[in-house]
């Protein structure tokens, strides 16, 4: 496996359709903070999009299930705590050469082709700006996955968007652009425990979806795990439906998580 220079990543991009399942991977592929590894530079059959700036680092793996030698050479050196996102077809290779200790199936939802945004009905919803960066980061420090694929909160507020709900002047809930492509915007939501159950996350998500759709033509998409009923319900109330990918995607780790990795499986 060799590292692919940024100016040669078009060969990998051509292999990934702009779908909800590939939203995070495509976003990172176009980031100068990511790393891309391929078996062959011009015609890759096995490749990884890596983001080393999280703990643990995360790798999105793609390729053919018959690439046993390449898979072994790539996986066996990954002995430190690592997270992988892989299609079901690669699970046999990963299980063979890498110690999987944690597995979660990923559920994707996305707005259908005829989806249109519903404006937020709550007057307490507004966008956050650079002047709000310190407040946002302080209140949601434990939810830092909300800006994990950006270098900083300030970078997210410049290049992405954040909508927020305020209750009696207190920042209560937010929706952020976790990642985005030409066609899709992947949303992340978080609400402080004392304000949960009021529908604030949904209202934030509605405002953010409307902005992304009207400004950039992006439809919202969502990822969660099968057991996260609250997340699934919020996505459905936003008008999103479960996607029907050609195969299941899995979140894997080589160490015991105390809970699911929020940046991939909120």
N, C-alpha and C positions, 0 to 999 in steps of 0.2 A: 504493500500500500504506500502510495506517495501523496505528499501534500500538494494540492492543486492551487496554483497562484490565482489570486482574485480575478485577473484579467482572462483566465481560461475557464471560468465556471459556467460558461454558456453550455458546455457539453453536458453538465449535470442538470442545469435548469431545463434543458430540452426534454429530459426524461421525467420531469415532475409536472403533472397537470395542475392547473390552478384550481384545486378543490379544497373544501373545508379540511379534509384530512391532512393536506400538505401545507396548510397556511403557516404554521410555525416554522416548518422546515424551510419553506421558500423565503420567509422573512429573514431567517438567519443566514440563508445562502447569500442574500444580498447585503449582509452586514459585514463591515470591515473588521468586526470583532470575532467573527466565527472562523473556523478552520474546516477545510473540506479535504477528505482523503478518498482516493480512487485506486482501483486496481490497475486500470489502464487510462491514460490521459485522454485519448481521443474517442475511445469506445468503451466507457466504463460499464462493467457488469455487476460491480459491487462497490458501493460508496457509502461514506458516512459524512454527515454534516454535524460538526461538533461545536458546542458552545462551552468553552473552558472557564467562563467567568462566574459560574454558579458553584455552589457546593451542595452535592457533588456535581462534577461536570456532566453534561448531558450530550448524548449522541443519538441522532436520528439515522437509522440504518436502512438501506435499501439494497436490493440486489436479487440475484438468482440463487435459489436454494441449492443448486448443484455446485456452488463455489466453495467447496469444503476447505481446500488448502488456503484460499484467500481469507475465508472466515476464521480459520484457526490462527493464521498469522496476525490477524487484526485483533481478535478477541483475547487471546491468551496473555498478552502484555498488560491488559486492563485489570490490574490487580488492586488498585486503589478503589475506594468507594466511587461507584459510577452508576449512572442511570442511562437506560437505553429505551428508545421508542422504536419498535420494529413491527413490520407486518407479520401476520400469523405464519406465512410461508417460511420465514427465517427462524422461527422458534426452534426448530430441530437443530440447526447449526449452533445457535446460541446455547442451548442446553448441553450440547456436546462439548463445547470448548470454554464455557464460562459459567461460574457458579451463580445460578439464579436463585435468590433467596426471597424475592418479593415480586409478585405479578399482579397486575390489574388490567382488565380489559378496558379500553377507552371507548366511550360513547360519544359520537359526534352528532350535532344538530346544526341545521342551517336554514336560512330563509329560502323558501321556494321561489321559483322564477317570477310568480305573480305577487310576491310579497310587497307590501308598501308600508312605510313606517307610520306608527300611531304616535302623535305628539304626547309628551309627558303631561299628565294631568295635574301634577303636583307643583305648586308655585315655589316650593322650597328647593327645586332642582336648578343648579346653575353649573357652568363650566368652571374648572379651576385654571388658573393662569400662573405665570412665573411667581407672582407675589404670594401665591398660596403654596409654593413648593415645600417650605419648611413645615407648615401645618399638616399637609398631606402626609409627608414622610413621618412626622412625629406620631400622628394618630394611628397610622397603619404600619408601624414599624414591624410588627409581627406578621404582616401580610405583604412582605416585600416582593413576593412573586408577582404582584400587580405591575411592577416595573422591571422584572427580572431580565428581560431581553433588551433592555435599554441601559446605556452606561450610567444613567442617573435619573432621578425624578425630574430634574430640569430638562433633560434630553427628551423624556417622555412628553412633557408639557409643551415642548417646542415642535417635536416631530410626530407625536401622536395626540390623543385627546383624553381628557378625564372629565366626567360629569359627577356632580356630588349633590347629596341631599343634606340640608342643614335643619336641625330641630332646636328651636330656642337658641339659635346662634352657635350650636355645637355641630361639628362635622360628624355626620352619623353614618353615611353610606356612600360608596363610590362605584363607578363603572369605568373601566379603562380599556384602551386598545392594547391588548396583550401582544398582538402581532397583526400584520395586514399585508395583503397582496393587491394586485390590480382589481380583483373581483370580490374579495372577502375581507372582512374585519373580524378578528377573533376577540370576543369580549371577555373580560374578567370582572367579577363583582365581589364586593365585600361589604359587610355591615357590622358595625360594632354590636356586641351581644345585647346590650341594653336597649337597642333600637330594632332588633329583629322582630319579624312578624307583622310589620306595618306596610309591606310592599314597597319599601324604599329602593331596594336593589332593582326591582322591575322598572320603576320610574326612571332611575338613573340609566338603565340599559336602553329604555325607549328613547330618551333624549340623545344618548350617544349614537344609537342606531340611526336615528333620523338625520343627525349631522353627517355621519359617514356616508349615508346613502345620497343625501342631497348635494354634498360637496364633492364626493369622489366616485359615486356610483357603486360603492361597496355594499354588499349585503352582509348582515351579521351572521357569524357562525359561533359555535359553542362546543367546548369539549368538557366532559366530565366522566365519572365512573358510574357503573351500573347501579351502585348502591346509594348514590347521592341523590335522593328523591327531591330535596329542596332545590338543588341546582337544576335538575331536569324539569321541574315544574316551572321555575322562573323562565327557562328557555322556551318552554311550550307557550307560556302566557305572552311571551314576546312575539309569538307567531312562528317560531322555528319548528321544524320537523326533523325527525331522525333521518340521517343520510343512509344510503344503501351502498357502501363502498364494496369494491370487488372482493375485499378480504378484511378481516378484523385487524385492528392495530392493538398492540399491547405495550404497556409500560412495565419495564423490568428493572430490578436493582440487584446488585451483588452484596447487599447488606440489608439488615432488618430496619425497615422504616417504622417509626412510631405511628405514622399515618401516611396516607397517600401523598405523593409529591404534588403540592398544590399547583405548581407552575405547569404541569402537564395534565394532572387529573384533579381539578379543583373540587 
